[in-house]
Amino acid sequence: MSAVVESRLARTSRRLEPAPFGADEILLTPAQKRLIRQSFVMLEPALDLVGQLFFLKLYRLDPALRERFGNDPKKLGRKFMAAAKLTVIALKYDDCLAPTLRLLGVRQRMLGMKVRDYRLMGKAWMWTLERSLEKQLTRQTKDAWTALITQVTRLLSGSDAALLHSVPGTAGN
C-alpha cells in the first residue's frame, strides 16, 4: 500500500472514531416523544402547506438560503415534511433516530449547511408550529419540540462531523 493511501486511511479512521457517550443520541423522555408525535399528527392533513409556510419563514429569516435550497417552497416543503415525518416515526425506536438524522443531514452538509443555518431552521420550524397549531401547541409540547430541535442541531452540526467529512464530495475531502 502506498504512503498516500495509508495516510488517507489513517485520517479517515481518526475521523470515524465514536463520539463521546451520549453525544450521538437524541435523549427525550417518553412523554416528550408522545407530545411530538401527537402534535405532528395534527399537522398531517396540511403537511404541504405547513412545509411551504416553513420555507417562506426560513427565507424571510435569511434570504441567502433561497439560493442554496432553491426557489420552489412547495417542492422543498414536501421534502422537508417527509424528513420531519421520518424523524417523528424514528422517535418510536431508540436506536435509529440518531443514525436516521445523520443520513438526512449528509445532503444538507453537502449543500454547505452551518450551525447557524440549523439554528435558523429550528427557529423557522418553531414559528411554523406556533402558527399551524395555535392554541393546540401547549407549553409542554413546545418544550418537547425545542428539546428535539436543540439535540438535532447538536447532532448534525457537531458529533456527526466525522461521518459527514468522510463522505466523498463534502468539506475536508
RODOVEX-619469 format. One record per residue: residue in three letters; x, y, z of N, C-alpha, C, O in turn. Coordinates in Angstrom, 2 decimals, decimal comma. Layout:
<atoms>
  code    neast   nnorth      nup   caeast  canorth     caup    ceast   cnorth      cup    oeast   onorth      oup
   ALA        X        Y        Z        X        Y        Z        X        Y        Z        X        Y        Z
...
</atoms>
This chain:
<atoms>
  code    neast   nnorth      nup   caeast  canorth     caup    ceast   cnorth      cup    oeast   onorth      oup
   MET     0,85    -1,17     0,00     0,00     0,00     0,00     0,90     1,23     0,00     1,91     1,29     0,71
   SER     0,51     2,21    -0,82     1,33     3,41    -0,91     1,19     4,26     0,34     0,22     4,14     1,09
   ALA     2,16     5,13     0,54     2,16     6,02     1,70     0,98     6,98     1,64     0,42     7,35     2,67
   VAL     0,59     7,40     0,43    -0,53     8,32     0,28    -1,83     7,65     0,72    -2,63     8,24     1,44
   VAL    -2,04     6,40     0,28    -3,25     5,67     0,64    -3,28     5,41     2,14    -4,32     5,59     2,77
   GLU    -2,14     5,00     2,72    -2,08     4,75     4,15    -2,38     6,02     4,94    -3,07     5,98     5,96
   SER    -1,85     7,14     4,48    -2,10     8,41     5,15    -3,58     8,76     5,10    -4,17     9,20     6,10
   ARG    -4,18     8,57     3,93    -5,62     8,87     3,77    -6,47     7,97     4,67    -7,41     8,44     5,30
   LEU    -6,15     6,69     4,73    -6,88     5,76     5,60    -6,74     6,15     7,07    -7,70     6,08     7,82
   ALA    -5,56     6,55     7,46    -5,33     6,95     8,85    -6,17     8,18     9,20    -6,76     8,24    10,28
   ARG    -6,22     9,15     8,29    -7,03    10,35     8,54    -8,50    10,01     8,62    -9,21    10,51     9,49
   THR    -8,98     9,14     7,72   -10,38     8,74     7,70   -10,74     7,98     8,96   -11,80     8,22     9,54
   SER    -9,89     7,06     9,39   -10,22     6,27    10,57   -10,25     7,14    11,82   -11,05     6,89    12,72
   ARG    -9,40     8,16    11,89    -9,46     9,08    13,04   -10,77     9,86    13,02   -11,35    10,12    14,07
   ARG   -11,23    10,23    11,84   -12,47    10,99    11,74   -13,69    10,15    12,11   -14,71    10,71    12,50
   LEU   -13,59     8,84    11,99   -14,72     7,98    12,27   -14,71     7,42    13,68   -15,48     6,51    13,99
   GLU   -13,85     7,94    14,54   -13,86     7,49    15,92   -15,19     7,82    16,54   -15,78     8,86    16,23
   PRO   -15,69     6,94    17,44   -17,01     7,20    18,01   -17,04     8,47    18,84   -16,04     8,87    19,44
   ALA   -18,19     9,10    18,84   -18,39    10,30    19,65   -18,44     9,92    21,11   -18,71     8,76    21,43
   PRO   -18,19    10,85    22,02   -18,30    10,56    23,44   -19,68    10,00    23,78   -20,65    10,29    23,08
   PHE   -19,76     9,20    24,84   -21,01     8,57    25,23   -22,13     9,61    25,31   -21,98    10,66    25,93
   GLY   -23,24     9,30    24,66   -24,39    10,18    24,70   -24,38    11,29    23,67   -25,41    11,91    23,43
   ALA   -23,23    11,55    23,05   -23,14    12,67    22,11   -23,85    12,36    20,79   -24,24    13,27    20,06
   ASP   -24,02    11,06    20,50   -24,66    10,71    19,23   -26,09    10,19    19,45   -26,62     9,49    18,59
   GLU   -26,69    10,52    20,55   -28,04    10,08    20,85   -28,97    11,29    20,96   -28,55    12,41    21,25
   ILE   -30,23    11,02    20,71   -31,27    12,01    20,95   -31,97    11,54    22,22   -32,60    10,48    22,24
   LEU   -31,86    12,33    23,27   -32,39    11,96    24,57   -33,67    12,73    24,86   -33,63    13,91    25,21
   LEU   -34,79    12,06    24,70   -36,09    12,64    25,00   -36,84    11,67    25,91   -36,66    10,46    25,83
   THR   -37,66    12,22    26,77   -38,47    11,37    27,63   -39,60    10,76    26,80   -39,95    11,28    25,74
   PRO   -40,17     9,66    27,28   -41,34     9,10    26,58   -42,47    10,13    26,43   -43,16    10,16    25,41
   ALA   -42,66    10,96    27,44   -43,71    11,99    27,37   -43,40    13,00    26,26   -44,30    13,40    25,52
   GLN   -42,14    13,43    26,14   -41,76    14,37    25,08   -41,99    13,75    23,71   -42,51    14,41    22,81
   LYS   -41,61    12,50    23,55   -41,82    11,81    22,26   -43,30    11,74    21,92   -43,70    11,97    20,78
   ARG   -44,12    11,43    22,92   -45,56    11,33    22,71   -46,13    12,69    22,29   -46,94    12,76    21,36
   LEU   -45,71    13,76    22,95   -46,20    15,11    22,60   -45,79    15,50    21,18   -46,59    16,09    20,45
   ILE   -44,58    15,18    20,80   -44,12    15,49    19,44   -44,95    14,72    18,42   -45,39    15,28    17,42
   ARG   -45,15    13,42    18,67   -45,94    12,60    17,74   -47,38    13,13    17,64   -47,92    13,26    16,54
   GLN   -48,00    13,43    18,79   -49,38    13,91    18,78   -49,52    15,23    18,03   -50,47    15,42    17,27
   SER   -48,59    16,13    18,23   -48,68    17,42    17,54   -48,43    17,26    16,04   -49,04    17,95    15,23
   PHE   -47,54    16,34    15,68   -47,28    16,13    14,25   -48,51    15,54    13,56   -48,81    15,89    12,42
   VAL   -49,22    14,66    14,25   -50,45    14,08    13,68   -51,45    15,19    13,37   -52,17    15,11    12,37
   MET   -51,50    16,21    14,20   -52,41    17,35    13,95   -52,02    18,11    12,68   -52,87    18,71    12,04
   LEU   -50,74    18,07    12,33   -50,27    18,78    11,13   -50,52    17,98     9,85   -50,59    18,56     8,77
   GLU   -50,63    16,68     9,97   -50,65    15,81     8,78   -51,67    16,17     7,71   -51,36    16,05     6,53
   PRO   -52,88    16,60     8,07   -53,83    16,94     6,99   -53,34    18,09     6,10   -53,83    18,24     4,97
   ALA   -52,41    18,89     6,58   -51,96    20,06     5,82   -50,43    20,07     5,67   -49,83    21,14     5,67
   LEU   -49,81    18,90     5,55   -48,34    18,86     5,51   -47,74    19,72     4,41   -46,73    20,39     4,63
   ASP   -48,34    19,70     3,22   -47,79    20,51     2,13   -47,79    22,00     2,47   -46,80    22,70     2,25
   LEU   -48,90    22,47     3,02   -48,99    23,89     3,39   -48,05    24,23     4,53   -47,43    25,30     4,53
   VAL   -47,93    23,34     5,49   -47,02    23,57     6,62   -45,58    23,65     6,12   -44,81    24,50     6,56
   GLY   -45,22    22,77     5,21   -43,87    22,79     4,64   -43,59    24,08     3,88   -42,50    24,65     4,00
   GLN   -44,56    24,54     3,12   -44,39    25,81     2,39   -44,24    26,97     3,37   -43,40    27,85     3,18
   LEU   -45,07    26,98     4,39   -45,00    28,02     5,41   -43,63    28,05     6,06   -43,06    29,12     6,30
   PHE   -43,09    26,86     6,35   -41,76    26,76     6,95   -40,71    27,42     6,06   -39,91    28,22     6,53
   PHE   -40,71    27,08     4,77   -39,68    27,64     3,89   -39,88    29,13     3,65   -38,90    29,86     3,53
   LEU   -41,10    29,58     3,58   -41,31    31,01     3,43   -40,75    31,77     4,63   -40,14    32,83     4,48
   LYS   -40,97    31,23     5,83   -40,41    31,86     7,03   -38,89    31,77     7,03   -38,21    32,74     7,38
   LEU   -38,35    30,62     6,66   -36,89    30,45     6,62   -36,26    31,46     5,66   -35,24    32,06     5,98
   TYR   -36,87    31,64     4,50   -36,33    32,60     3,53   -36,47    34,04     4,01   -35,67    34,90     3,66
   ARG   -37,48    34,29     4,81   -37,62    35,63     5,39   -36,52    35,87     6,42   -35,99    36,98     6,52
   LEU   -36,17    34,83     7,19   -35,10    34,96     8,19   -33,74    35,13     7,54   -32,89    35,88     8,04
   ASP   -33,52    34,43     6,42   -32,23    34,53     5,72   -32,45    34,32     4,22   -32,46    33,18     3,76
   PRO   -32,62    35,39     3,47   -32,86    35,28     2,03   -31,77    34,53     1,27   -32,03    33,97     0,21
   ALA   -30,55    34,50     1,80   -29,46    33,79     1,13   -29,71    32,29     1,05   -29,16    31,61     0,18
   LEU   -30,52    31,77     1,96   -30,82    30,33     1,93   -31,65    29,94     0,70   -31,63    28,78     0,29
   ARG   -32,35    30,89     0,13   -33,14    30,62    -1,08   -32,21    30,17    -2,22   -32,56    29,27    -2,99
   GLU   -31,06    30,79    -2,31   -30,09    30,41    -3,34   -29,57    29,00    -3,11   -29,35    28,25    -4,07
   ARG   -29,37    28,63    -1,86   -28,84    27,32    -1,53   -29,86    26,21    -1,74   -29,54    25,15    -2,29
   PHE   -31,10    26,45    -1,30   -32,11    25,41    -1,35   -32,92    25,40    -2,64   -33,39    24,35    -3,07
   GLY   -33,08    26,56    -3,24   -33,90    26,64    -4,44   -35,08    27,57    -4,23   -35,29    28,09    -3,13
   ASN   -35,84    27,75    -5,29   -36,88    28,77    -5,27   -38,29    28,19    -5,28   -39,24    28,91    -5,57
   ASP   -38,44    26,91    -4,96   -39,76    26,29    -5,01   -40,17    25,81    -3,62   -39,93    24,65    -3,27
   PRO   -40,78    26,70    -2,81   -41,15    26,32    -1,44   -42,10    25,12    -1,38   -42,09    24,36    -0,41
   LYS   -42,92    24,94    -2,41   -43,87    23,83    -2,42   -43,12    22,49    -2,49   -43,38    21,58    -1,70
   LYS   -42,21    22,38    -3,42   -41,42    21,15    -3,59   -40,52    20,92    -2,37   -40,45    19,81    -1,85
   LEU   -39,84    21,98    -1,94   -38,96    21,87    -0,78   -39,74    21,54     0,49   -39,28    20,77     1,33
   GLY   -40,91    22,13     0,62   -41,76    21,88     1,77   -42,16    20,42     1,86   -42,16    19,84     2,94
   ARG   -42,50    19,82     0,71   -42,85    18,40     0,69   -41,67    17,54     1,14   -41,84    16,59     1,91
   LYS   -40,47    17,87     0,66   -39,28    17,11     1,05   -38,97    17,28     2,54   -38,65    16,31     3,22
   PHE   -39,08    18,52     3,03   -38,81    18,78     4,44   -39,81    18,03     5,32   -39,42    17,44     6,33
   MET   -41,07    18,07     4,95   -42,08    17,41     5,77   -41,93    15,89     5,72   -42,24    15,20     6,69
   ALA   -41,45    15,36     4,60   -41,16    13,91     4,55   -40,04    13,57     5,52   -40,09    12,56     6,22
   ALA   -39,01    14,42     5,57   -37,91    14,21     6,52   -38,40    14,36     7,95   -38,01    13,59     8,83
   ALA   -39,26    15,34     8,20   -39,82    15,54     9,55   -40,66    14,32     9,94   -40,59    13,87    11,09
   LYS   -41,44    13,80     9,01   -42,27    12,62     9,31   -41,39    11,41     9,61   -41,68    10,65    10,53
   LEU   -40,33    11,24     8,85   -39,38    10,15     9,12   -38,77    10,29    10,50   -38,60     9,30    11,22
   THR   -38,45    11,50    10,88   -37,89    11,77    12,22   -38,91    11,41    13,30   -38,56    10,78    14,29
   VAL   -40,14    11,81    13,11   -41,19    11,54    14,09   -41,42    10,03    14,20   -41,61     9,51    15,30
   ILE   -41,42     9,34    13,08   -41,57     7,87    13,10   -40,40     7,23    13,84   -40,58     6,30    14,61
   ALA   -39,19     7,75    13,59   -37,99     7,19    14,21   -37,97     7,40    15,73   -37,23     6,72    16,43
   LEU   -38,77     8,33    16,23   -38,85     8,54    17,69   -39,31     7,28    18,42   -39,03     7,10    19,61
   LYS   -40,02     6,41    17,71   -40,52     5,17    18,32   -39,40     4,17    18,61   -39,56     3,27    19,42
   TYR   -38,27     4,35    17,94   -37,18     3,38    18,01   -35,94     4,07    18,55   -35,31     4,86    17,84
   ASP   -35,58     3,77    19,79   -34,48     4,46    20,46   -33,16     4,40    19,70   -32,38     5,35    19,75
   ASP   -32,91     3,30    19,02   -31,59     3,12    18,41   -31,49     3,60    16,97   -30,43     3,47    16,36
   CYS   -32,57     4,14    16,40   -32,46     4,51    14,98   -32,64     6,00    14,71   -32,46     6,44    13,58
   LEU   -32,98     6,78    15,71   -33,21     8,20    15,45   -31,93     8,93    15,05   -31,91     9,62    14,03
   ALA   -30,88     8,79    15,83   -29,63     9,49    15,51   -29,06     9,06    14,16   -28,68     9,93    13,37
   PRO   -28,98     7,75    13,85   -28,48     7,38    12,52   -29,36     7,89    11,38   -28,85     8,27    10,33
   THR   -30,68     7,90    11,59   -31,59     8,41    10,57   -31,33     9,89    10,32   -31,27    10,34     9,18
   LEU   -31,17    10,65    11,40   -30,90    12,08    11,27   -29,56    12,34    10,60   -29,43    13,27     9,81
   ARG   -28,57    11,52    10,93   -27,26    11,69    10,29   -27,37    11,51     8,79   -26,80    12,29     8,02
   LEU   -28,11    10,49     8,36   -28,28    10,26     6,93   -29,02    11,41     6,27   -28,66    11,84     5,17
   LEU   -30,05    11,91     6,94   -30,77    13,06     6,39   -29,87    14,29     6,31   -30,02    15,13     5,42
   GLY   -28,93    14,40     7,24   -28,07    15,56     7,30   -26,93    15,57     6,31   -26,32    16,61     6,07
   VAL   -26,62    14,43     5,71   -25,50    14,36     4,77   -25,72    15,32     3,61   -24,82    16,06     3,23
   ARG   -26,92    15,31     3,06   -27,19    16,19     1,91   -27,09    17,66     2,32   -26,54    18,48     1,57
   GLN   -27,61    18,00     3,49   -27,52    19,39     3,93   -26,08    19,81     4,12   -25,71    20,94     3,81
   ARG   -25,26    18,91     4,63   -23,84    19,22     4,82   -23,19    19,46     3,46   -22,34    20,34     3,30
   MET   -23,58    18,65     2,47   -23,02    18,82     1,13   -23,46    20,15     0,52   -22,77    20,70    -0,34
   LEU   -24,60    20,66     0,96   -25,07    21,97     0,49   -24,42    23,11     1,25   -24,67    24,28     0,96
   GLY   -23,57    22,77     2,22   -22,85    23,80     2,96   -23,54    24,29     4,22   -23,26    25,39     4,68
   MET   -24,43    23,48     4,78   -25,14    23,88     6,00   -24,15    24,10     7,14   -23,20    23,34     7,32
   LYS   -24,40    25,14     7,89   -23,60    25,50     9,06   -24,49    25,47    10,30   -25,71    25,38    10,19
   VAL   -23,87    25,56    11,47   -24,62    25,57    12,72   -25,67    26,67    12,69   -26,81    26,45    13,10
   ARG   -25,30    27,85    12,22   -26,23    28,98    12,15   -27,45    28,62    11,31   -28,57    29,00    11,66
   ASP   -27,25    27,90    10,21   -28,36    27,52     9,34   -29,32    26,57    10,06   -30,54    26,70     9,94
   TYR   -28,77    25,61    10,79   -29,62    24,69    11,54   -30,42    25,45    12,60   -31,59    25,14    12,84
   ARG   -29,78    26,42    13,23   -30,49    27,21    14,24   -31,62    28,02    13,61   -32,71    28,12    14,18
   LEU   -31,36    28,59    12,44   -32,42    29,32    11,74   -33,56    28,39    11,34   -34,73    28,76    11,43
   MET   -33,21    27,19    10,91   -34,24    26,22    10,56   -35,07    25,87    11,79   -36,29    25,73    11,70
   GLY   -34,41    25,72    12,94   -35,13    25,45    14,18   -36,08    26,58    14,54   -37,21    26,35    14,96
   LYS   -35,60    27,79    14,38   -36,43    28,97    14,68   -37,62    29,03    13,72   -38,75    29,30    14,15
   ALA   -37,38    28,78    12,44   -38,46    28,79    11,46   -39,46    27,67    11,74   -40,66    27,86    11,58
   TRP   -38,97    26,51    12,16   -39,86    25,39    12,45   -40,74    25,71    13,68   -41,94    25,43    13,67
   MET   -40,16    26,28    14,72   -40,94    26,62    15,90   -42,01    27,67    15,54   -43,15    27,58    16,00
   TRP   -41,64    28,64    14,75   -42,60    29,66    14,30   -43,73    28,99    13,52   -44,90    29,32    13,70
   THR   -43,37    28,06    12,65   -44,34    27,33    11,84   -45,29    26,53    12,73   -46,50    26,52    12,51
   LEU   -44,73    25,85    13,73   -45,58    25,10    14,67   -46,55    26,02    15,39   -47,73    25,71    15,54
   GLU   -46,04    27,16    15,84   -46,90    28,11    16,56   -48,05    28,60    15,69   -49,18    28,70    16,16
   ARG   -47,77    28,89    14,43   -48,81    29,39    13,52   -49,76    28,28    13,09   -50,95    28,51    12,91
   SER   -49,24    27,07    12,92   -50,05    25,96    12,42   -50,92    25,34    13,50   -52,06    24,94    13,22
   LEU   -50,41    25,24    14,71   -51,14    24,57    15,79   -51,87    25,53    16,71   -52,81    25,15    17,42
   GLU   -51,44    26,78    16,71   -52,02    27,83    17,54   -52,18    27,37    18,99   -51,19    27,04    19,63
   LYS   -53,41    27,34    19,51   -53,64    27,01    20,92   -53,39    25,54    21,24   -53,26    25,17    22,41
   GLN   -53,33    24,71    20,22   -53,06    23,29    20,45   -51,59    23,02    20,77   -51,23    21,93    21,21
   LEU   -50,75    24,01    20,54   -49,33    23,89    20,88   -49,16    24,33    22,34   -49,00    25,51    22,63
   THR   -49,18    23,35    23,23   -49,05    23,65    24,66   -47,60    23,96    24,99   -46,70    23,70    24,20
   ARG   -47,38    24,51    26,17   -46,02    24,81    26,65   -45,19    23,52    26,69   -44,02    23,54    26,30
   GLN   -45,77    22,41    27,14   -45,05    21,15    27,22   -44,68    20,63    25,83   -43,58    20,11    25,62
   THR   -45,60    20,78    24,89   -45,32    20,33    23,52   -44,23    21,20    22,89   -43,33    20,70    22,22
   LYS   -44,32    22,50    23,12   -43,30    23,41    22,60   -41,93    23,08    23,20   -40,92    23,08    22,49
   ASP   -41,89    22,80    24,50   -40,64    22,42    25,15   -40,09    21,12    24,58   -38,87    20,97    24,42
   ALA   -40,97    20,16    24,27   -40,53    18,88    23,69   -39,90    19,11    22,31   -38,84    18,57    22,01
   TRP   -40,57    19,92    21,48   -40,02    20,24    20,15   -38,69    20,98    20,28   -37,76    20,73    19,53
   THR   -38,62    21,90    21,23   -37,38    22,66    21,43   -36,24    21,72    21,82   -35,12    21,87    21,34
   ALA   -36,52    20,76    22,70   -35,50    19,79    23,10   -35,04    18,97    21,89   -33,85    18,73    21,72
   LEU   -35,99    18,54    21,07   -35,64    17,76    19,88   -34,80    18,59    18,92   -33,76    18,13    18,44
   ILE   -35,23    19,81    18,64   -34,51    20,68    17,70   -33,10    20,98    18,20   -32,15    20,96    17,42
   THR   -32,96    21,25    19,48   -31,65    21,53    20,06   -30,71    20,34    19,88   -29,55    20,50    19,49
   GLN   -31,22    19,15    20,15   -30,38    17,96    20,04   -30,09    17,61    18,58   -28,99    17,16    18,26
   VAL   -31,06    17,82    17,71   -30,82    17,58    16,28   -29,75    18,54    15,76   -28,86    18,13    15,01
   THR   -29,84    19,81    16,15   -28,83    20,79    15,74   -27,45    20,38    16,22   -26,48    20,45    15,47
   ARG   -27,37    19,95    17,47   -26,08    19,50    18,02   -25,56    18,29    17,25   -24,38    18,22    16,91
   LEU   -26,44    17,35    16,98   -26,04    16,12    16,28   -25,56    16,43    14,87   -24,51    15,95    14,46
   LEU   -26,33    17,23    14,14   -26,00    17,49    12,74   -24,83    18,45    12,56   -24,16    18,42    11,53
   SER   -24,58    19,29    13,54   -23,51    20,26    13,37   -22,27    19,94    14,19   -21,26    20,62    14,07
   GLY   -22,33    18,92    15,01   -21,19    18,63    15,88   -20,70    17,21    15,78   -19,74    16,92    15,06
   SER   -21,35    16,33    16,51   -20,82    14,98    16,65   -20,85    14,19    15,36   -20,15    13,17    15,26
   ASP   -21,62    14,61    14,36   -21,65    13,88    13,11   -20,61    14,38    12,11   -20,52    13,86    11,00
   ALA   -19,85    15,37    12,49   -18,89    15,97    11,56   -17,93    14,94    10,99   -17,59    15,01     9,81
   ALA   -17,48    14,00    11,80   -16,55    12,98    11,31   -17,18    12,14    10,21   -16,56    11,88     9,19
   LEU   -18,42    11,72    10,42   -19,11    10,92     9,42   -19,29    11,73     8,13   -19,02    11,23     7,04
   LEU   -19,75    12,95     8,27   -20,04    13,75     7,09   -18,79    14,15     6,34   -18,80    14,22     5,11
   HIS   -17,71    14,42     7,05   -16,46    14,79     6,38   -15,86    13,59     5,66   -15,05    13,77     4,75
   SER   -16,24    12,37     6,04   -15,68    11,20     5,39   -16,41    10,85     4,10   -15,95    10,00     3,34
   VAL   -17,55    11,51     3,83   -18,31    11,25     2,62   -17,66    12,00     1,46   -17,43    13,21     1,56
   PRO   -17,35    11,30     0,36   -16,74    11,98    -0,79   -17,59    13,16    -1,25   -18,81    13,06    -1,33
   GLY   -16,92    14,26    -1,55   -17,60    15,44    -2,04   -17,96    16,45    -0,96   -18,42    17,55    -1,26
   THR   -17,75    16,07     0,32   -18,05    17,02     1,39   -16,77    17,74     1,77   -15,68    17,38     1,33
   ALA   -16,93    18,76     2,59   -15,78    19,55     3,01   -14,74    18,67     3,69   -15,09    17,74     4,42
   GLY   -13,51    18,95     3,46   -12,44    18,21     4,09   -11,89    17,09     3,25   -10,88    16,49     3,60
   ASN   -12,54    16,79     2,12   -12,06    15,74     1,24   -11,59    16,30    -0,08   -11,15    15,55    -0,95
</atoms>
